[in-house]
């Protein structure tokens, strides 16, 4: 999804609505250096045969391993406030894009502990067996359905199942893309009623950030899509998304990306607009 010379397949797992946005496979023989803007999701990446990363990090001071190092061919990561910086020679990867509640529901770790980090998801069990199962399946649809069933079973046997269900009941569509079945959802906790301190702890564990920070990030994501697709002025976008003014939008956009809105608009992008290609 990063470079434009790619083979992309996407599956929307309907049995995991609200938890998983999509399962996708991305194949490319074209070397690519890119920055993926923060999406406040939890993602699983399975590196299939032929993948070769030169670099991959979110916070440059943490998690220096490459996903193709030794046996670390499966990784979990969450880009909450910082972009992913990555470079590969070739890629054959399956990605599962999930809402941040998946950190506890699927990976059994609080979302705050994976914020702006990539890790080896040992809680998933035998990773060698999981990769072998995916490798032995012939088509993307078979792999996607296998992962959907695997994640479904993990969710419904999780001790966090009931809480997860309560939190994903009010998930909303944030954006539907023009590219084959691409969509992005957002959590809506406006009707979750707890004491202020309890709600703060819940959000840190299940979202990785405070609810105000999470909602601000979703405004940034809507601005990103609008800047990329719409013909509205920055001022019109800012007021439409309830920023104070265009300067406020610019500050928030630069905080999450390191780019001004105009720098982003004029940048070269991948098949999905959160991927900014670096020459």
Backbone as CSV, one residue per row, in Angstrom:
resi,resn,N_x,N_y,N_z,CA_x,CA_y,CA_z,C_x,C_y,C_z
1,UNK,0.823,-1.201,0.000,0.000,0.000,0.000,0.866,1.264,0.000
2,UNK,2.178,1.049,0.223,3.066,2.197,0.280,3.428,2.685,-1.119
3,UNK,3.989,1.799,-1.955,4.361,2.255,-3.295,3.224,1.991,-4.275
4,UNK,3.332,2.577,-5.456,2.259,2.479,-6.442,2.443,1.324,-7.424
5,UNK,3.530,0.553,-7.261,3.762,-0.604,-8.127,3.545,-1.878,-7.317
6,UNK,2.358,-2.018,-6.798,2.073,-3.067,-5.826,0.884,-3.906,-6.246
7,UNK,0.870,-5.107,-5.712,-0.324,-5.954,-5.799,-0.986,-5.920,-4.427
8,UNK,-2.232,-5.462,-4.369,-2.948,-5.284,-3.109,-4.217,-6.127,-3.103
9,UNK,-4.432,-6.823,-1.997,-5.696,-7.525,-1.770,-6.217,-7.111,-0.405
10,UNK,-7.528,-6.902,-0.300,-8.132,-6.472,0.962,-9.360,-7.324,1.265
11,UNK,-9.480,-7.702,2.536,-10.637,-8.459,3.014,-11.196,-7.744,4.238
12,UNK,-12.516,-7.520,4.264,-13.182,-6.934,5.421,-13.790,-8.066,6.252
13,UNK,-13.257,-8.335,7.456,-13.733,-9.473,8.261,-15.018,-9.136,9.022
14,UNK,-16.138,-9.512,8.461,-17.428,-9.102,9.009,-17.715,-9.680,10.388
15,UNK,-17.115,-10.831,10.704,-17.335,-11.407,12.033,-16.605,-10.633,13.116
16,UNK,-15.724,-9.713,12.711,-14.939,-8.923,13.669,-15.216,-7.429,13.508
17,UNK,-16.420,-7.099,13.031,-16.799,-5.704,12.845,-16.630,-4.920,14.139
18,UNK,-15.994,-3.770,14.025,-15.750,-2.930,15.189,-14.384,-3.146,15.802
19,UNK,-13.837,-4.341,15.616,-12.508,-4.644,16.149,-11.450,-4.562,15.058
20,UNK,-11.729,-5.193,13.916,-10.761,-5.249,12.818,-11.324,-4.481,11.622
21,UNK,-10.573,-3.491,11.146,-11.002,-2.740,9.961,-10.809,-3.572,8.702
22,UNK,-9.623,-4.168,8.566,-9.366,-4.935,7.352,-8.151,-5.830,7.515
23,UNK,-8.090,-6.833,6.659,-6.921,-7.696,6.506,-6.450,-7.499,5.067
24,UNK,-5.186,-7.163,4.898,-4.690,-6.893,3.545,-3.364,-7.569,3.292
25,UNK,-3.119,-7.920,2.025,-1.812,-8.432,1.626,-1.220,-7.496,0.586
26,UNK,0.038,-7.152,0.791,0.742,-6.181,-0.042,2.000,-6.844,-0.576
27,UNK,2.086,-6.947,-1.904,3.274,-7.511,-2.551,3.899,-6.455,-3.454
28,UNK,5.226,-6.318,-3.368,5.921,-5.383,-4.236,7.368,-5.815,-4.413
29,UNK,7.839,-5.730,-5.650,9.252,-5.987,-5.954,10.021,-4.677,-6.122
30,UNK,9.340,-3.555,-5.888,9.948,-2.240,-6.057,10.450,-1.717,-4.715
31,UNK,11.728,-1.408,-4.573,12.226,-0.832,-3.314,11.457,0.449,-2.973
32,UNK,11.219,0.644,-1.693,10.399,1.780,-1.275,10.846,2.294,0.085
33,UNK,10.923,3.622,0.213,11.200,4.291,1.475,9.996,5.164,1.764
34,UNK,9.337,4.962,2.901,8.090,5.676,3.142,7.911,6.038,4.609
35,UNK,6.994,6.945,4.827,6.533,7.317,6.157,5.028,7.071,6.200
36,UNK,4.573,6.277,7.154,3.140,6.025,7.318,2.631,6.899,8.460
37,UNK,1.723,7.810,8.162,1.247,8.738,9.177,0.462,8.000,10.260
38,UNK,0.490,8.496,11.499,-0.141,7.781,12.621,-1.614,7.492,12.363
39,UNK,-2.030,6.257,12.669,-3.441,5.891,12.471,-4.138,5.483,13.765
40,UNK,-3.419,5.499,14.876,-3.943,5.118,16.204,-4.622,3.744,16.188
41,UNK,-4.120,2.862,15.355,-4.588,1.483,15.310,-3.550,0.575,15.963
42,UNK,-3.925,-0.668,16.190,-2.981,-1.739,16.518,-2.933,-2.639,15.298
43,UNK,-1.731,-2.912,14.818,-1.597,-3.705,13.597,-0.737,-4.942,13.840
44,UNK,-1.077,-6.000,13.128,-0.242,-7.189,13.056,0.317,-7.272,11.640
45,UNK,1.610,-7.534,11.522,2.221,-7.710,10.205,2.905,-9.068,10.160
46,UNK,2.526,-9.860,9.157,3.126,-11.176,8.928,3.987,-11.064,7.684
47,UNK,5.289,-11.226,7.847,6.217,-11.136,6.732,6.285,-12.500,6.051
48,UNK,5.829,-12.560,4.808,5.822,-13.798,4.057,7.123,-13.925,3.268
49,UNK,7.273,-15.025,2.564,8.521,-15.299,1.843,8.851,-14.185,0.853
50,UNK,10.095,-13.747,0.875,10.554,-12.750,-0.072,10.656,-11.345,0.475
51,UNK,10.114,-11.102,1.669,10.168,-9.758,2.247,11.567,-9.433,2.751
52,UNK,11.957,-8.172,2.591,13.257,-7.745,3.100,13.201,-6.260,3.463
53,UNK,13.156,-5.969,4.762,13.187,-4.601,5.260,14.619,-4.160,5.493
54,UNK,14.892,-2.909,5.181,16.172,-2.296,5.532,16.063,-1.520,6.839
55,UNK,14.895,-0.955,7.110,14.679,-0.229,8.354,13.193,-0.218,8.676
56,UNK,12.898,-0.113,9.978,11.502,-0.018,10.427,11.525,0.473,11.869
57,UNK,10.894,1.615,12.124,10.736,2.067,13.501,9.627,3.107,13.594
58,UNK,9.123,3.280,14.788,8.181,4.362,15.092,8.917,5.365,15.983
59,UNK,9.235,4.949,17.188,10.117,5.733,18.047,11.536,5.223,17.813
60,UNK,12.393,6.072,17.289,13.746,5.647,16.900,14.585,5.178,18.077
61,UNK,14.151,5.503,19.299,14.909,5.105,20.487,14.453,3.761,21.048
62,UNK,13.454,3.160,20.409,12.910,1.898,20.906,12.814,0.888,19.769
63,UNK,12.802,-0.383,20.131,12.508,-1.480,19.198,13.282,-1.360,17.890
64,UNK,14.559,-1.628,17.959,15.399,-1.481,16.779,15.394,-2.708,15.856
65,UNK,14.759,-3.821,16.277,14.803,-5.013,15.430,14.039,-4.790,14.127
66,UNK,14.508,-5.438,13.073,13.777,-5.437,11.812,12.839,-6.638,11.796
67,UNK,11.670,-6.513,11.171,10.727,-7.630,11.188,11.230,-8.873,10.466
68,UNK,12.270,-8.742,9.609,12.809,-9.935,8.955,14.065,-10.464,9.660
69,UNK,14.413,-9.905,10.841,15.548,-10.413,11.607,15.241,-11.792,12.174
70,UNK,16.155,-12.726,12.007,16.075,-14.081,12.580,14.662,-14.632,12.466
71,UNK,14.001,-14.926,13.586,12.659,-15.506,13.548,11.566,-14.466,13.771
72,UNK,11.931,-13.192,13.773,10.948,-12.161,14.085,10.211,-11.714,12.822
73,UNK,9.414,-12.639,12.274,8.703,-12.378,11.035,7.262,-11.960,11.283
74,UNK,6.860,-11.909,12.549,5.541,-11.404,12.916,5.760,-10.273,13.910
75,UNK,5.111,-9.152,13.682,5.228,-8.084,14.667,3.888,-7.390,14.852
76,UNK,3.742,-6.809,16.046,2.600,-5.966,16.363,3.123,-4.553,16.562
77,UNK,2.362,-3.571,16.112,2.794,-2.194,16.319,1.588,-1.267,16.387
78,UNK,1.810,-0.111,17.006,0.753,0.877,17.144,1.342,2.270,16.987
79,UNK,0.985,2.929,15.903,1.461,4.281,15.612,0.402,5.268,16.095
80,UNK,0.578,5.746,17.337,-0.420,6.615,17.953,-0.130,8.093,17.730
81,UNK,1.107,8.514,17.988,1.436,9.940,17.908,2.620,10.206,16.985
82,UNK,3.307,9.169,16.542,4.466,9.311,15.665,4.277,8.469,14.409
83,UNK,4.794,8.907,13.269,4.685,8.111,12.042,5.583,6.876,12.092
84,UNK,5.235,5.873,11.303,6.125,4.742,11.034,7.118,5.192,9.960
85,UNK,8.397,4.932,10.196,9.433,5.199,9.197,9.961,3.838,8.745
86,UNK,9.896,3.553,7.450,10.292,2.223,6.979,10.883,2.279,5.583
87,UNK,11.706,1.275,5.314,12.326,1.141,4.002,12.479,-0.342,3.709
88,UNK,12.010,-0.764,2.543,12.168,-2.171,2.173,12.715,-2.306,0.760
89,UNK,13.375,-3.452,0.524,13.845,-3.771,-0.827,12.747,-4.457,-1.619
90,UNK,12.040,-5.347,-0.937,10.881,-6.020,-1.538,9.944,-6.367,-0.395
91,UNK,8.689,-6.579,-0.724,7.705,-6.787,0.343,6.660,-7.812,-0.066
92,UNK,6.356,-8.692,0.863,5.225,-9.609,0.762,4.693,-9.764,2.175
93,UNK,3.730,-8.932,2.535,3.283,-8.858,3.930,1.770,-8.913,4.017
94,UNK,1.285,-9.552,5.073,-0.134,-9.542,5.410,-0.299,-8.673,6.645
95,UNK,-1.166,-7.672,6.530,-1.420,-6.758,7.639,-2.845,-6.913,8.152
96,UNK,-2.979,-6.908,9.465,-4.294,-6.871,10.103,-4.389,-5.535,10.821
97,UNK,-5.344,-4.700,10.414,-5.494,-3.349,10.971,-6.677,-3.364,11.939
98,UNK,-6.385,-3.081,13.222,-7.383,-3.238,14.277,-7.521,-1.960,15.096
99,UNK,-8.684,-1.768,15.705,-8.843,-0.677,16.650,-8.006,-0.957,17.896
100,UNK,-7.614,0.088,18.633,-6.640,-0.098,19.713,-7.086,-1.010,20.846
101,UNK,-8.394,-1.259,20.977,-8.859,-2.196,22.006,-8.314,-3.604,21.770
102,UNK,-7.838,-3.867,20.544,-7.277,-5.188,20.226,-6.004,-5.468,21.012
103,UNK,-5.344,-4.426,21.512,-4.129,-4.655,22.300,-4.435,-5.574,23.480
104,UNK,-5.501,-5.266,24.223,-5.894,-6.128,25.340,-6.675,-7.342,24.868
105,UNK,-7.605,-7.138,23.931,-8.490,-8.232,23.522,-7.755,-9.349,22.793
106,UNK,-6.747,-9.006,21.988,-6.050,-9.988,21.161,-4.634,-10.261,21.668
107,UNK,-3.910,-9.201,22.031,-2.496,-9.346,22.400,-2.277,-9.465,23.908
108,UNK,-3.322,-9.167,24.685,-3.275,-9.304,26.141,-2.298,-8.340,26.802
109,UNK,-2.123,-7.154,26.186,-1.312,-6.117,26.805,-2.074,-4.792,26.716
110,UNK,-1.960,-3.930,27.719,-2.636,-2.631,27.648,-2.139,-1.827,26.446
111,UNK,-3.043,-1.087,25.815,-2.693,-0.317,24.624,-1.588,0.701,24.908
112,UNK,-1.537,1.222,26.129,-0.503,2.219,26.457,0.896,1.620,26.397
113,UNK,1.016,0.283,26.531,2.325,-0.359,26.524,2.849,-0.640,25.112
114,UNK,2.008,-0.440,24.112,2.465,-0.636,22.727,2.411,0.674,21.948
115,UNK,2.106,1.770,22.647,2.009,3.083,22.006,3.336,3.454,21.339
116,UNK,3.286,3.765,20.042,4.460,4.182,19.261,5.611,3.182,19.379
117,UNK,5.265,1.908,19.244,6.227,0.836,19.475,5.928,-0.325,18.542
118,UNK,6.943,-1.112,18.192,6.683,-2.392,17.535,7.359,-3.502,18.328
119,UNK,6.628,-4.614,18.470,7.059,-5.722,19.327,6.792,-7.047,18.622
120,UNK,7.398,-8.107,19.158,7.056,-9.455,18.713,5.868,-9.935,19.551
121,UNK,4.737,-10.285,18.933,3.517,-10.603,19.682,3.492,-12.042,20.212
122,UNK,4.307,-12.306,21.198,4.448,-13.679,21.707,3.156,-14.217,22.315
123,UNK,2.238,-13.332,22.713,0.971,-13.788,23.290,0.129,-14.572,22.288
124,UNK,0.436,-14.450,20.992,-0.342,-15.162,19.978,-0.031,-16.652,19.948
125,UNK,0.989,-17.076,20.707,1.302,-18.504,20.755,2.436,-18.867,19.821
126,UNK,2.302,-20.014,19.176,3.355,-20.544,18.319,3.388,-19.784,16.996
127,UNK,4.272,-18.787,16.906,4.325,-17.938,15.716,4.847,-18.692,14.501
128,UNK,5.751,-19.657,14.735,6.244,-20.466,13.619,5.102,-21.231,12.959
129,UNK,4.263,-21.843,13.801,3.131,-22.607,13.270,2.145,-21.691,12.541
130,UNK,1.922,-20.505,13.093,0.998,-19.557,12.483,1.492,-19.137,11.100
131,UNK,2.768,-18.840,11.003,3.307,-18.448,9.701,3.259,-19.612,8.717
132,UNK,3.579,-20.837,9.189,3.535,-22.009,8.312,2.133,-22.226,7.753
133,UNK,1.131,-22.045,8.610,-0.254,-22.209,8.160,-0.570,-21.207,7.051
134,UNK,-0.159,-19.962,7.236,-0.428,-18.937,6.226,0.329,-19.232,4.933
135,UNK,1.573,-19.675,5.064,2.403,-19.965,3.886,1.828,-21.106,3.066
136,UNK,1.255,-22.098,3.737,0.755,-23.286,3.052,-0.581,-23.058,2.347
137,UNK,-1.261,-21.988,2.680,-2.517,-21.681,1.995,-2.216,-21.017,0.658
138,UNK,-3.020,-21.321,-0.357,-2.673,-20.947,-1.728,-3.120,-19.547,-2.116
139,UNK,-4.230,-19.066,-1.579,-4.775,-17.790,-2.045,-4.871,-16.794,-0.896
140,UNK,-4.957,-15.518,-1.270,-5.128,-14.483,-0.249,-6.420,-14.693,0.519
141,UNK,-7.513,-15.020,-0.166,-8.786,-15.191,0.526,-8.703,-16.304,1.568
142,UNK,-7.997,-17.386,1.260,-7.827,-18.451,2.243,-7.044,-17.961,3.460
143,UNK,-5.986,-17.186,3.220,-5.190,-16.663,4.331,-6.010,-15.682,5.168
144,UNK,-6.760,-14.825,4.490,-7.570,-13.839,5.204,-8.630,-14.507,6.060
145,UNK,-9.293,-15.524,5.519,-10.322,-16.225,6.292,-9.705,-17.019,7.444
146,UNK,-8.496,-17.556,7.224,-7.799,-18.255,8.306,-7.502,-17.288,9.451
147,UNK,-6.985,-16.083,9.119,-6.676,-15.093,10.157,-7.944,-14.580,10.827
148,UNK,-9.005,-14.402,10.060,-10.266,-13.952,10.651,-10.754,-14.964,11.690
149,UNK,-10.715,-16.240,11.340,-11.143,-17.278,12.279,-10.219,-17.340,13.499
150,UNK,-8.910,-17.220,13.267,-7.938,-17.241,14.358,-8.203,-16.104,15.343
151,UNK,-8.411,-14.894,14.825,-8.643,-13.738,15.689,-10.009,-13.805,16.356
152,UNK,-10.995,-14.319,15.645,-12.334,-14.502,16.211,-12.265,-15.417,17.428
153,UNK,-11.538,-16.518,17.295,-11.414,-17.461,18.415,-10.680,-16.833,19.591
154,UNK,-9.643,-16.029,19.308,-8.923,-15.357,20.390,-9.835,-14.361,21.107
155,UNK,-10.617,-13.618,20.344,-11.508,-12.633,20.951,-12.543,-13.302,21.840
156,UNK,-13.186,-14.342,21.319,-14.309,-14.935,22.042,-13.876,-15.861,23.182
157,UNK,-12.606,-16.109,23.316,-12.098,-16.848,24.479,-11.312,-15.926,25.409
158,UNK,-11.251,-14.647,25.080,-10.505,-13.688,25.889,-11.273,-13.334,27.156
159,UNK,-10.536,-13.130,28.235,-11.164,-12.676,29.484,-11.685,-11.249,29.347
160,UNK,-11.261,-10.578,28.295,-11.695,-9.195,28.054,-12.839,-9.114,27.052
161,UNK,-13.441,-10.255,26.721,-14.436,-10.287,25.647,-15.614,-9.344,25.908
162,UNK,-16.227,-9.421,27.086,-17.421,-8.615,27.358,-17.109,-7.125,27.314
163,UNK,-15.995,-6.748,27.909,-15.614,-5.336,27.889,-15.351,-4.877,26.449
164,UNK,-14.682,-5.725,25.669,-14.401,-5.378,24.273,-15.696,-5.151,23.512
165,UNK,-16.670,-6.052,23.706,-17.959,-5.916,23.019,-18.627,-4.597,23.370
166,UNK,-18.587,-4.227,24.642,-19.204,-2.967,25.056,-18.536,-1.773,24.379
167,UNK,-17.219,-1.849,24.225,-16.480,-0.711,23.682,-16.607,-0.584,22.164
168,UNK,-16.797,-1.706,21.471,-16.866,-1.628,20.003,-18.293,-1.537,19.478
169,UNK,-19.284,-1.536,20.381,-20.671,-1.462,19.943,-20.977,-0.177,19.186
170,UNK,-20.260,0.908,19.528,-20.572,2.199,18.926,-19.475,2.696,17.990
171,UNK,-18.742,1.768,17.388,-17.717,2.156,16.418,-18.382,2.796,15.197
172,UNK,-17.756,3.864,14.689,-18.308,4.595,13.548,-17.336,4.534,12.372
173,UNK,-17.870,4.722,11.164,-17.027,4.836,9.978,-16.398,6.224,9.954
174,UNK,-15.074,6.276,9.883,-14.370,7.551,9.757,-14.153,7.910,8.294
175,UNK,-13.829,6.906,7.469,-13.532,7.182,6.055,-13.716,5.908,5.249
176,UNK,-14.307,6.041,4.087,-14.375,4.948,3.113,-13.568,5.390,1.905
177,UNK,-12.549,4.631,1.560,-11.653,5.032,0.491,-12.146,4.621,-0.874
178,UNK,-11.523,5.201,-1.886,-11.885,4.857,-3.260,-11.207,3.562,-3.685
179,UNK,-10.199,3.107,-2.900,-9.499,1.878,-3.259,-10.207,0.671,-2.664
180,UNK,-10.430,-0.322,-3.493,-11.072,-1.592,-3.179,-11.270,-1.894,-1.691
181,UNK,-12.454,-1.643,-1.208,-12.892,-2.059,0.121,-12.149,-1.407,1.281
182,UNK,-11.353,-0.386,1.029,-10.619,0.245,2.119,-11.561,1.082,2.974
183,UNK,-11.502,0.869,4.287,-12.268,1.717,5.189,-11.496,1.908,6.483
184,UNK,-11.867,2.952,7.200,-11.268,3.234,8.502,-12.385,3.558,9.477
185,UNK,-12.335,2.979,10.664,-13.343,3.239,11.685,-12.727,3.995,12.852
186,UNK,-13.591,4.518,13.709,-13.135,5.188,14.928,-14.004,4.745,16.103
187,UNK,-13.385,4.680,17.274,-14.100,4.332,18.493,-14.909,5.540,18.965
188,UNK,-16.077,5.276,19.532,-16.903,6.337,20.105,-17.270,5.943,21.534
189,UNK,-16.640,6.603,22.495,-16.878,6.285,23.906,-17.697,7.362,24.598
190,UNK,-18.409,8.185,23.825,-19.165,9.300,24.402,-20.238,8.835,25.385
191,UNK,-20.736,7.614,25.209,-21.812,7.133,26.078,-21.330,6.091,27.082
192,UNK,-20.015,6.074,27.338,-19.458,5.228,28.395,-19.366,6.078,29.648
193,UNK,-20.112,5.711,30.669,-20.209,6.557,31.860,-19.488,5.920,33.044
194,UNK,-18.369,6.524,33.413,-17.614,6.140,34.605,-17.174,7.415,35.307
195,UNK,-16.606,7.250,36.497,-15.988,8.407,37.138,-14.845,8.891,36.258
196,UNK,-14.444,10.142,36.440,-13.393,10.712,35.600,-12.093,9.922,35.693
197,UNK,-11.709,9.532,36.899,-10.448,8.807,37.085,-10.524,7.406,36.481
198,UNK,-11.674,6.741,36.636,-11.853,5.397,36.074,-11.836,5.458,34.547
199,UNK,-12.512,6.455,33.993,-12.562,6.602,32.537,-11.165,6.892,31.977
200,UNK,-10.386,7.694,32.704,-9.021,8.000,32.277,-8.188,6.725,32.214
201,UNK,-8.292,5.876,33.246,-7.532,4.617,33.263,-8.010,3.692,32.155
202,UNK,-9.316,3.635,31.951,-9.870,2.770,30.901,-9.319,3.173,29.535
203,UNK,-9.293,4.471,29.263,-8.814,4.936,27.953,-7.337,4.639,27.765
204,UNK,-6.533,4.815,28.792,-5.109,4.514,28.688,-4.895,3.031,28.376
205,UNK,-5.691,2.164,29.024,-5.531,0.724,28.814,-6.087,0.261,27.477
206,UNK,-7.201,0.864,27.037,-7.899,0.366,25.853,-7.641,1.174,24.592
207,UNK,-7.264,2.432,24.744,-6.966,3.278,23.579,-5.486,3.619,23.478
208,UNK,-4.789,3.583,24.610,-3.368,3.928,24.635,-3.111,5.378,24.970
209,UNK,-4.152,6.210,24.866,-4.058,7.650,25.138,-5.345,8.079,25.832
210,UNK,-5.416,9.334,26.276,-6.667,9.834,26.829,-7.717,9.948,25.721
211,UNK,-8.978,10.036,26.125,-10.040,10.121,25.120,-9.954,11.429,24.333
212,UNK,-9.585,12.517,25.003,-9.422,13.790,24.298,-8.315,13.685,23.249
213,UNK,-7.209,13.039,23.594,-6.114,12.853,22.638,-6.564,11.984,21.468
214,UNK,-7.333,10.932,21.775,-7.818,10.032,20.726,-8.733,10.793,19.759
215,UNK,-9.659,11.602,20.289,-10.585,12.345,19.432,-9.842,13.393,18.599
216,UNK,-8.813,14.011,19.184,-8.018,14.968,18.431,-7.307,14.269,17.273
217,UNK,-6.808,13.061,17.537,-6.148,12.313,16.468,-7.124,12.002,15.342
218,UNK,-8.357,11.660,15.678,-9.334,11.345,14.635,-9.688,12.584,13.808
219,UNK,-9.667,13.762,14.427,-9.848,14.990,13.656,-8.674,15.183,12.692
220,UNK,-7.470,14.864,13.159,-6.307,14.923,12.273,-6.484,13.980,11.087
221,UNK,-6.955,12.751,11.337,-7.128,11.792,10.239,-8.159,12.309,9.222
222,UNK,-9.249,12.871,9.715,-10.252,13.425,8.797,-9.659,14.574,7.990
223,UNK,-8.829,15.380,8.640,-8.164,16.476,7.924,-7.220,15.928,6.864
224,UNK,-6.507,14.852,7.194,-5.582,14.241,6.234,-6.326,13.817,4.965
225,UNK,-7.451,13.121,5.125,-8.218,12.682,3.960,-8.773,13.883,3.189
226,UNK,-9.246,14.891,3.927,-9.828,16.055,3.262,-8.760,16.820,2.465
227,UNK,-7.589,17.007,3.048,-6.510,17.717,2.357,-6.105,16.961,1.099
228,UNK,-6.100,15.632,1.189,-5.668,14.821,0.055,-6.714,14.758,-1.062
229,UNK,-7.990,14.715,-0.680,-9.041,14.443,-1.668,-9.885,15.661,-2.048
230,UNK,-10.153,16.542,-1.078,-11.119,17.606,-1.308,-10.481,18.828,-1.962
231,UNK,-11.325,19.663,-2.533,-10.864,20.911,-3.137,-11.147,22.102,-2.232
232,UNK,-11.491,21.811,-0.973,-11.759,22.877,-0.017,-10.458,23.555,0.394
233,UNK,-10.555,24.813,0.798,-9.389,25.510,1.327,-9.081,24.969,2.723
234,UNK,-7.881,25.241,3.212,-7.497,24.793,4.550,-8.408,25.420,5.608
235,UNK,-8.785,26.655,5.398,-9.701,27.329,6.338,-11.050,26.621,6.370
236,UNK,-11.573,26.244,5.206,-12.861,25.531,5.151,-12.757,24.176,5.832
237,UNK,-11.648,23.463,5.608,-11.449,22.163,6.262,-11.368,22.348,7.764
238,UNK,-10.627,23.357,8.208,-10.447,23.601,9.643,-11.786,23.854,10.327
239,UNK,-12.602,24.741,9.754,-13.892,25.047,10.378,-14.857,23.872,10.277
240,UNK,-14.790,23.133,9.187,-15.657,21.968,9.037,-15.368,20.888,10.063
241,UNK,-14.129,20.811,10.522,-13.732,19.801,11.518,-13.625,20.390,12.928
242,UNK,-14.082,21.632,13.089,-14.154,22.295,14.397,-12.787,22.557,15.024
243,UNK,-11.796,22.826,14.172,-10.572,23.434,14.678,-10.863,24.923,14.875
244,UNK,-10.048,25.585,15.685,-10.284,27.011,15.922,-10.123,27.811,14.631
245,UNK,-9.079,27.482,13.877,-8.801,28.159,12.615,-7.763,27.335,11.863
246,UNK,-7.322,27.825,10.715,-6.369,27.054,9.913,-5.015,26.927,10.606
247,UNK,-4.640,27.918,11.417,-3.371,27.837,12.148,-3.411,26.714,13.183
248,UNK,-4.555,26.563,13.829,-4.722,25.473,14.807,-4.616,24.120,14.106
249,UNK,-5.286,23.970,12.963,-5.194,22.737,12.195,-3.746,22.467,11.787
250,UNK,-3.049,23.489,11.341,-1.657,23.317,10.908,-0.778,22.840,12.053
251,UNK,-0.968,23.399,13.260,-0.173,22.977,14.424,-0.426,21.518,14.759
252,UNK,-1.697,21.117,14.757,-2.033,19.729,15.095,-1.510,18.783,14.023
253,UNK,-1.657,19.170,12.769,-1.200,18.315,11.663,0.311,18.106,11.748
254,UNK,1.029,19.181,12.023,2.490,19.081,12.101,2.921,18.288,13.326
255,UNK,2.152,18.381,14.390,2.454,17.611,15.616,2.430,16.110,15.350
256,UNK,1.474,15.652,14.536,1.347,14.214,14.283,2.245,13.728,13.142
257,UNK,2.643,14.622,12.260,3.319,14.168,11.039,4.713,14.744,10.819
258,UNK,4.984,15.905,11.427,6.216,16.610,11.115,6.118,17.402,9.825
259,UNK,4.952,17.375,9.180,4.726,18.071,7.912,3.640,19.127,8.085
260,UNK,3.742,20.204,7.348,2.627,21.143,7.278,1.581,20.563,6.329
261,UNK,0.334,21.022,6.409,-0.683,20.535,5.459,-0.273,20.720,3.998
262,UNK,0.363,21.838,3.670,0.768,22.058,2.273,1.888,21.105,1.867
263,UNK,2.837,20.829,2.786,3.893,19.862,2.496,3.299,18.480,2.257
264,UNK,2.306,18.125,3.072,1.638,16.828,2.888,0.896,16.789,1.548
265,UNK,0.144,17.837,1.251,-0.659,17.859,0.026,0.226,17.716,-1.215
266,UNK,1.400,18.321,-1.171,2.298,18.304,-2.324,3.237,17.102,-2.351
267,UNK,3.169,16.247,-1.341,4.063,15.085,-1.277,3.579,13.976,-2.209
268,UNK,4.486,13.084,-2.554,4.133,11.905,-3.333,3.619,10.842,-2.382
269,UNK,2.479,10.242,-2.710,1.837,9.310,-1.786,1.670,7.933,-2.407
270,UNK,1.467,6.949,-1.528,1.201,5.596,-1.977,-0.255,5.412,-2.342
271,UNK,-0.676,4.158,-2.422,-2.047,3.857,-2.820,-3.058,4.314,-1.777
272,UNK,-2.621,4.393,-0.526,-3.456,4.909,0.557,-2.781,6.176,1.063
273,UNK,-3.528,7.274,1.261,-2.896,8.578,1.473,-2.137,8.749,2.777
274,UNK,-2.189,7.787,3.691,-1.359,7.929,4.895,0.102,7.588,4.603
275,UNK,0.381,7.002,3.428,1.743,6.646,3.063,2.374,7.760,2.246
276,UNK,3.368,8.410,2.843,4.120,9.471,2.161,5.434,8.887,1.696
277,UNK,5.671,8.941,0.398,6.862,8.347,-0.185,8.050,9.292,-0.043
278,UNK,9.179,8.752,0.353,10.408,9.514,0.552,11.364,9.186,-0.582
279,UNK,11.812,10.195,-1.251,12.706,9.969,-2.410,14.073,9.481,-1.945
